[in-house]
Amino acid sequence: MTILSVCRSISSVIGIDRPFSVIGSTEREHQELADLAAEMCQRIAQVYPWSKLRRSLLLTAGEETYD
């Protein structure tokens, strides 16, 4: 799922032309969709405890070690 795919889905629901791109578009509605998507991404990032998804893994291949 991408920001563009979400904006394309939303645009058909709210009755505007489906964008081919929203980032860098000159259409006001497409800019608003991009701004709204960015705002919602920020809210999701702040609400969910993303640090719980992190874990460490040490890979060793031959004599090389990767962290």
N, C-alpha and C positions, 0 to 999 in steps of 0.2 A: 504494500500500500504506500503510495506516495502522496505528497501534498497536492500534486496535480490531479491524481485520480480522485481524491476526496473532493477537490474543488469542482471537478467535472461532474461528479455525482450530485453535489449540492446545487450546481447551476441549473440542472434540469428540474430539480424540485422547486426552486424559487423563481424559475421562469426567465432565465437570462441565457444568452448564447454560451455554449460549452467552449471553454477556452482551450487553445492548443498549448498555451503557456500562461502562467500567472506571474512568475518571477520576471520582472522586466517588461511586463505588458503595459501598454499605454491606456488600455481601457479602464475606466474608473471602477467598474464592477469587479474586474479581475484583480485590480490592486487591493480592493476591499476584501476580496476572498483571501488573498495572500496574507494580508495583515491579520485577518481573523484566524487563519490557520496558524500563523506564527504565535499569536497570543494564546491559542489553545494548546499548542505544543509547550509553551512556557508553563502554563498552568499544570499540565500533566506532569512535566518534569519536576515541578515543585511539590506536587501532592504524593507521588509514588516514591517509596523508599528504594531508589535505584541502587544504592550502595549494597543492598542485600543480594543483588545479582552478581556482584564481583567475587571472583575467587582467583587464587593464584595457581599457576601451573608451571612446572619446571620441565622442560623438554631437553633431553640429551641425545644427540645424534653423533655417534663416533666420539671424537674428542671435543666437539663443539657443544656448548651449553647455552640454551636460550631461556630467558626469563620472560 
